[in-house]
Amino acid sequence: MMVEQSVSADYGLIGYPLSHSQSKSFFSRLFDETGSDESYGNFAMPVLSESSLNEVLAKNPRLKGFNVTAPHKIAIMSYLDRISAEAERIGAVNTVKIYRAEDGHIVSLEGHNTDVEGFYESVRPLVEFLACKGALILGTGGASKAVAEALRRLDIVALFVSRSKVAESVITYDDITADVLKDYPLIINATPLGTYPDISGYPPFPYELLTEHNLCHDLVYNPSETEFMRRSAAYGAVVKNGLDMLYRQAIASLKIWKAQ
């Protein structure tokens, strides 16, 4: 069931919910500023399926590509004809390019991941100030996989954190101590907790253990100051939201869509 359905868009966003997303406003402003008549639509999709995806494609015959957000970054991979090597390695896709024949018929769908570049460029100027090259990634979903790849590029050792120990490479929030935070001073919230409209949510992190030597980066950007950021800053940590990452991954997506 499609809750929100844009029609005849050139690009768009698939996910659910989308009430918090600023992608449409960002791309619309960008197109206006560059004098382009292209458009960007929202495709709110509670359940991703072949039929729901085909409905979007059928109603948008000009669609050149689309972004994918939670909770479909992993599931979308099953419906693609090709996936870039990096997205395959990460195990998540947030950008899909549509290849069409001259008559408009869809030839193939190709998946990419621009979250990696977005987060890499967003966090790179900040990590040089960290005493230790370690990071805790809160969450184990599609966004967390892109964060882990970006950290690997920066030679930062990462540990995933979850409510339960779902794998040997994952620790729980109860495992986090002051010593752990000394070795892993960068903390990234890669969960959707705190996203509008449920702005009171936050990860069950031991905030009282944070100091001014910690950097807490929230991938959430709406609201601009999340509860995760507010609680982290209260104990002296440097905080940053995900708006810069959003803009950077969006520009990277557009480059993929427009590449010949």
C-alpha positions in Angstrom: 0.0 0.0 0.0 1.4 3.4 -1.0 0.8 6.0 1.6 2.3 8.8 -0.4 2.8 8.6 -4.2 4.5 11.2 -6.4 3.7 10.9 -10.1 6.0 11.5 -13.1 9.0 12.5 -11.1 12.5 12.4 -12.5 14.1 11.1 -9.3 12.7 10.1 -5.9 13.0 8.4 -2.5 11.7 5.0 -1.4 11.3 4.2 2.3 9.0 4.5 5.2 8.1 6.7 6.9 9.2 9.8 5.0 7.7 12.6 7.0 11.1 13.4 8.4 13.0 13.4 5.2 14.6 16.5 3.7 15.8 14.9 0.5 12.8 16.2 -1.6 13.3 19.8 -0.4 17.0 19.6 -0.9 16.8 18.3 -4.5 13.9 20.6 -5.3 16.0 23.6 -4.1 19.0 22.4 -6.0 17.1 22.0 -9.2 15.6 25.5 -8.8 19.0 27.0 -8.2 20.5 25.4 -11.3 17.5 26.2 -13.5 16.6 22.6 -14.0 13.0 21.6 -14.6 13.6 18.1 -13.1 11.6 17.0 -10.1 12.1 14.8 -7.0 9.3 12.8 -5.4 8.6 10.8 -2.3 7.4 7.2 -2.5 6.4 6.2 1.0 6.4 2.4 1.0 5.7 0.5 4.2 6.4 -2.8 2.6 8.9 -3.2 -0.3 7.8 -5.8 -2.8 8.0 -6.4 -6.5 4.5 -5.0 -7.0 5.1 -1.9 -4.9 8.3 -1.2 -6.8 6.7 -1.8 -10.1 3.9 0.6 -9.1 6.4 3.4 -8.6 8.1 2.6 -11.9 4.8 2.5 -13.8 3.6 5.8 -12.4 6.9 7.6 -13.1 7.9 6.9 -16.7 10.5 9.7 -16.6 12.2 8.2 -13.5 16.0 8.1 -13.9 16.9 6.9 -10.5 15.9 6.9 -6.9 17.3 6.9 -3.4 16.4 4.2 -0.8 16.2 4.9 2.9 15.2 2.8 6.0 13.9 0.2 6.2 14.6 -1.0 2.6 18.4 -0.5 2.0 19.1 -4.2 2.3 15.8 -5.6 0.9 16.1 -3.5 -2.3 19.1 -5.5 -3.4 16.8 -8.5 -4.2 15.1 -6.5 -6.9 18.1 -5.1 -8.8 19.8 -6.4 -11.9 23.3 -5.2 -11.0 25.0 -4.0 -7.8 28.2 -2.1 -7.6 31.1 -3.9 -6.0 31.2 -1.5 -3.1 27.5 -1.8 -2.4 27.8 -5.5 -2.6 30.6 -5.6 -0.2 28.8 -3.3 2.2 25.5 -5.2 1.9 23.3 -2.2 1.5 22.0 0.1 -1.3 20.8 3.6 -1.0 21.0 4.7 -4.7 19.4 3.0 -7.7 20.1 4.1 -11.3 17.5 3.2 -13.9 18.8 2.3 -17.4 16.2 2.8 -20.2 16.0 2.0 -23.9 15.2 4.8 -26.4 11.5 4.0 -26.2 11.6 4.4 -22.4 11.4 0.7 -21.6 13.4 -0.2 -18.5 16.5 -2.2 -19.3 18.0 -2.6 -15.9 18.2 -1.3 -12.3 21.7 -0.8 -10.8 22.4 -0.4 -7.1 25.0 1.8 -5.5 25.8 3.1 -2.0 26.6 6.8 -1.6 26.1 6.8 2.2 29.8 5.7 2.4 31.0 8.8 0.6 28.5 11.0 2.5 29.6 9.9 5.9 33.3 9.7 5.0 33.4 13.4 3.9 31.3 14.4 6.9 33.4 12.8 9.6 36.9 13.0 8.0 37.7 16.6 9.1 36.8 15.7 12.7 38.6 12.4 13.4 42.1 13.9 13.3 41.4 15.3 16.7 40.7 11.9 18.3 43.4 10.4 20.4 42.5 6.8 19.5 41.3 5.6 16.2 38.4 3.6 17.4 34.6 3.9 16.9 31.4 2.5 18.3 28.6 2.1 15.7 25.2 2.0 17.4 22.9 -0.2 15.3 23.5 -3.0 12.8 21.2 -2.0 9.9 21.9 -0.8 6.4 23.2 2.6 7.5 25.6 1.1 9.9 27.2 -1.0 7.2 28.0 2.1 5.1 29.5 3.8 8.2 31.7 0.8 8.9 33.1 1.0 5.3 33.8 4.7 5.6 35.6 4.2 8.9 37.7 1.4 7.3 38.8 3.9 4.7 39.9 6.2 7.6 41.8 3.3 9.3 39.5 3.5 12.2 38.7 0.2 14.0 34.9 -0.1 14.6 32.7 -2.1 16.9 29.0 -2.6 16.4 26.7 -2.1 19.4 23.3 -3.6 19.7 20.7 -4.3 22.4 21.6 -8.0 22.2 24.7 -9.8 21.2 23.6 -10.9 17.7 27.2 -11.8 16.5 30.7 -12.1 17.8 31.7 -8.8 16.3 28.8 -7.0 18.2 28.9 -5.8 21.8 25.9 -4.7 23.8 25.2 -1.4 25.5 25.9 -3.1 28.8 29.4 -3.9 27.6 30.4 -0.2 27.2 32.7 1.0 30.0 34.8 4.1 30.5 37.8 2.1 29.2 35.9 1.1 26.1 35.2 4.8 25.4 38.8 5.7 25.7 39.7 3.2 23.0 36.6 3.9 20.9 36.1 7.7 21.4 34.0 8.2 18.2 30.3 7.1 18.7 28.0 7.0 15.7 24.2 6.6 16.1 23.3 4.6 13.0 19.8 3.8 14.4 16.6 5.8 13.5 16.0 6.5 17.2 15.1 10.1 17.8 14.0 10.8 14.2 11.0 13.1 13.8 8.2 12.7 14.8 9.4 10.4 17.6 12.0 12.9 18.8 12.0 11.7 22.4 13.8 8.4 21.4 17.5 7.8 21.9 19.8 4.8 22.1 20.2 3.2 25.6 23.9 4.4 25.8 25.7 5.1 29.1 26.0 8.9 28.4 27.4 9.6 31.9 30.6 7.9 30.8 31.2 10.4 28.0 33.8 13.2 28.3 35.1 16.1 26.2 37.4 13.6 24.4 34.4 11.9 22.7 32.8 12.8 19.4 29.2 11.7 19.0 27.9 11.8 15.4 24.2 11.2 14.8 23.1 10.1 11.3 19.6 11.6 12.2 19.2 15.2 10.9 15.6 15.9 11.8 15.4 17.3 14.4 18.7 19.2 14.1 19.5 18.5 17.7 18.5 14.9 18.6 18.1 13.6 22.1 21.2 11.5 21.5 23.1 14.7 20.7 21.6 16.6 23.7 22.5 13.9 26.2 26.0 13.5 24.8 26.7 17.2 24.8 25.5 17.4 28.4 28.6 15.3 29.4 31.0 17.4 27.3 31.1 15.4 24.1 31.4 17.1 20.7 28.3 16.4 18.7 27.2 16.5 15.0 24.0 15.6 13.2 23.6 13.9 9.9 22.6 16.9 7.7 26.0 17.3 6.2 26.1 13.6 5.4 22.6 13.9 3.7 23.7 16.6 1.4 27.0 14.9 0.5 25.4 11.5 -0.3 22.6 13.3 -2.3 25.2 15.0 -4.5 27.0 11.7 -5.0 23.7 10.1 -6.0 23.0 12.8 -8.6 26.4 12.3 -10.1 25.6 8.6 -10.6 22.2 9.3 -12.1 23.6 11.8 -14.6 26.7 9.8 -15.6 26.6 8.5 -19.1 
